[in-house]
């Protein structure tokens, strides 16, 4: 990514922006930004920057990249915009300073367009088709099941995720039942989906089922 001063803006603004980049690299600001990100964004960045998980749990380690570099990876928005936006989010500059900087760097008409453009990372979600008994993920079939009038426990789990548009977790559909085989359904699904990049897990209290992709 280009780190050279922009010759089209005032030298003092270039100097101020360079200072913001350095400041945003401080650990306290990287920490504040990273831990404020939604899990779906962390997962996206983990794949892009090959971020590892901590040894003692499944939590992702904080990346070494500067927060504005992470925002650029998430949105694809220009470098200058990302620097200013992160500085504003972390309260290093106020709204007036943010507006002044973006107007100077991009022009008032372009600044508005960049700010409003939605470019959040698109993480493709699975699709469960009950009528076909098929689970699709990343453009291909990753699971075929027998079509039944009465769904199996595994199919009930997929149906619940599909109905809720595949959030990170759902309430276990069988959490209040006494079915002895329900506890094996997640392991069974994971075995079938071993090479798909999709997996499931239960919360320690057994009240929720998590989906990971």
BELLINRA-V307925 format. One line per field, one symbol per residue. ss: DSSP state (~ for helix, > for strand, _ for the rest). burial: I if it has 9 or more other C-alpha atoms within 8 Angstrom, else O. A space follows every 50 residues. Layout:
ss: ???
burial: ???
//
This chain:
ss: __________~~~~~~~~~~~~~~__~~~~~~~~~___~~~~~~~~~~~_ __>______>______~~~~~~~~~___~~~~~~~~~~~_____~~~~~~ ~~~~~~_~~~~~~~~~__________>>>____>>>>__>>>>>______ __~~~~~~~~~~~_____>>>__________~~~~~~~~~~~______>> >>_____>>>>>_
burial: OOOOOOOOIOOOIIOOIOOIIOOIIOOOIIIIIIOOOOOOIIOIIIOOOO IOIIOOOOOIOOOOOIIIIIIIOIIOIOIIIIIIIIIIOIOOIOOOOIOO IIIIIIIIOIIOOIOOOOOOOOOOOIOIIOOOIIIIIOOOIIIOOOOOOO OOOIOIIIIIIIOOOIOOIIOIOOIOOOOOOOOOIIIIIIOOIIOOOIII IIIOOIIIIIIOO
//
